[in-house]
Amino acid sequence: MPDDTEHTADPATPGAASDEVDTFDGLVLAAVEALPAGFRDQLGTVAIVVEDEATPYQLASVGAQGLLGLYTGIPRTAWGADGAAAPSKITIFRLPHLRQFRTPESLRLGVAETVRHEVAHHFGISDARLEELARESHGR
């Protein structure tokens, strides 16, 4: 993952931004590794990258004011997805996570949830269905 990562460092704090980046990247990697093998094994053609913030284009593409993550590509459930010329990509946005999840444990859980959410999109599960599943798991 580090080769595809884009980050900005704070020149006033040498090393601190780098440590934060390494820690965040590690959380993303741990979240991917924690996925059930049956799902993880089908992510070979998916680029999973970390970026600081979503671009205006990315936000507009999904009609959002802010994003924690974004899946782009052809879901595996779509006809011909295995032979698609365009690779799929999951982008996890670091700074929104750091703003929203203020403790190490909440950050770990937030990153893991975002990774699972974006992986679900890769397997063709819509936001509406994810919300429905969340309500069911919380007994609502």
C-alpha positions as CSV (number, residue, x, y, z in Angstrom):
1,M,0.0,0.0,0.0
2,P,2.7,2.6,0.8
3,D,3.6,3.1,-2.9
4,D,0.1,4.4,-3.7
5,T,-0.3,6.6,-0.6
6,E,-0.5,10.3,-0.8
7,H,0.1,12.4,2.3
8,T,1.1,15.8,3.4
9,A,3.6,16.2,6.2
10,D,3.7,19.0,8.8
11,P,7.1,20.6,8.5
12,A,6.8,22.0,12.0
13,T,6.8,18.5,13.5
14,P,9.5,16.4,11.9
15,G,8.6,12.7,12.1
16,A,5.2,13.2,13.7
17,A,3.2,13.2,10.5
18,S,5.2,10.3,9.2
19,D,4.4,8.2,12.3
20,E,0.7,9.1,12.0
21,V,0.7,8.1,8.4
22,D,2.4,4.8,9.2
23,T,-0.1,4.1,12.0
24,F,-3.1,4.9,9.8
25,D,-1.8,2.8,6.9
26,G,-1.3,0.0,9.4
27,L,-4.9,0.3,10.6
28,V,-6.1,0.0,6.9
29,L,-3.8,-3.1,6.3
30,A,-5.0,-4.7,9.6
31,A,-8.7,-4.1,8.6
32,V,-8.1,-5.8,5.2
33,E,-6.3,-8.7,6.8
34,A,-9.2,-9.1,9.3
35,L,-11.7,-9.7,6.5
36,P,-12.8,-13.3,6.1
37,A,-10.5,-15.2,3.7
38,G,-13.3,-15.8,1.2
39,F,-13.7,-12.0,0.7
40,R,-10.0,-11.1,1.1
41,D,-9.0,-13.6,-1.5
42,Q,-11.2,-11.9,-4.1
43,L,-9.5,-8.5,-3.7
44,G,-6.5,-9.3,-5.8
45,T,-7.4,-6.9,-8.5
46,V,-8.6,-4.1,-6.2
47,A,-6.1,-1.3,-5.4
48,I,-6.6,-0.2,-1.8
49,V,-5.0,3.3,-1.3
50,V,-4.9,5.9,1.4
51,E,-5.3,9.6,0.6
52,D,-5.6,12.6,2.9
53,E,-8.9,14.0,1.6
54,A,-11.5,13.3,-1.1
55,T,-11.2,15.6,-4.1
56,P,-14.1,17.9,-5.2
57,Y,-14.6,15.5,-8.1
58,Q,-14.8,12.5,-5.8
59,L,-17.3,14.2,-3.6
60,A,-19.4,15.3,-6.6
61,S,-19.4,11.9,-8.1
62,V,-21.4,10.5,-5.2
63,G,-23.2,13.7,-4.1
64,A,-21.5,13.9,-0.7
65,Q,-20.1,16.7,1.3
66,G,-17.5,14.5,3.0
67,L,-16.2,10.9,2.6
68,L,-14.4,8.4,4.8
69,G,-13.9,6.0,1.9
70,L,-14.8,5.5,-1.7
71,Y,-15.2,2.5,-4.0
72,T,-14.7,3.0,-7.7
73,G,-14.9,0.3,-10.2
74,I,-17.3,-2.5,-11.4
75,P,-18.8,-4.5,-8.6
76,R,-18.0,-8.3,-8.8
77,T,-21.7,-8.9,-9.2
78,A,-21.9,-7.1,-12.5
79,W,-21.8,-9.2,-15.6
80,G,-18.3,-9.4,-17.0
81,A,-16.7,-7.8,-13.9
82,D,-13.9,-10.4,-13.9
83,G,-12.8,-9.3,-17.4
84,A,-13.3,-5.6,-16.8
85,A,-10.5,-3.5,-18.3
86,A,-10.8,-0.9,-15.5
87,P,-9.5,-2.0,-12.2
88,S,-11.4,-1.4,-9.0
89,K,-10.1,0.9,-6.4
90,I,-10.9,1.5,-2.7
91,T,-9.7,4.8,-1.3
92,I,-9.7,5.4,2.4
93,F,-9.4,9.0,3.4
94,R,-7.1,9.6,6.4
95,L,-7.9,13.2,7.6
96,P,-11.7,12.7,7.9
97,H,-11.1,9.6,10.0
98,L,-8.7,11.5,12.2
99,R,-11.2,14.3,12.7
100,Q,-14.2,12.0,13.4
101,F,-12.5,9.3,15.5
102,R,-10.5,10.9,18.4
103,T,-9.3,7.9,20.3
104,P,-7.0,5.1,19.0
105,E,-9.7,2.5,19.6
106,S,-12.4,4.5,17.9
107,L,-10.1,5.2,15.0
108,R,-9.3,1.5,14.7
109,L,-13.0,0.6,14.7
110,G,-13.8,3.5,12.3
111,V,-11.2,2.5,9.8
112,A,-12.3,-1.2,10.0
113,E,-15.9,-0.2,9.4
114,T,-15.0,2.0,6.4
115,V,-12.9,-0.8,4.8
116,R,-15.7,-3.3,5.3
117,H,-18.2,-0.8,3.8
118,E,-16.1,-0.2,0.7
119,V,-15.3,-3.9,0.2
120,A,-19.1,-4.5,0.4
121,H,-19.5,-2.1,-2.5
122,H,-16.9,-4.2,-4.4
123,F,-19.2,-7.2,-3.9
124,G,-22.3,-5.2,-5.2
125,I,-23.9,-4.3,-1.9
126,S,-25.6,-0.9,-2.0
127,D,-25.6,1.8,0.7
128,A,-29.3,1.2,1.2
129,R,-28.7,-2.5,1.8
130,L,-25.7,-1.8,4.1
131,E,-28.0,0.6,6.1
132,E,-30.7,-2.1,6.3
133,L,-28.1,-4.7,7.5
134,A,-26.9,-2.3,10.1
135,R,-30.4,-1.7,11.4
136,E,-31.0,-5.5,11.5
137,S,-27.7,-6.1,13.4
138,H,-28.7,-3.4,16.0
139,G,-32.2,-4.9,16.4
140,R,-34.0,-1.8,15.0
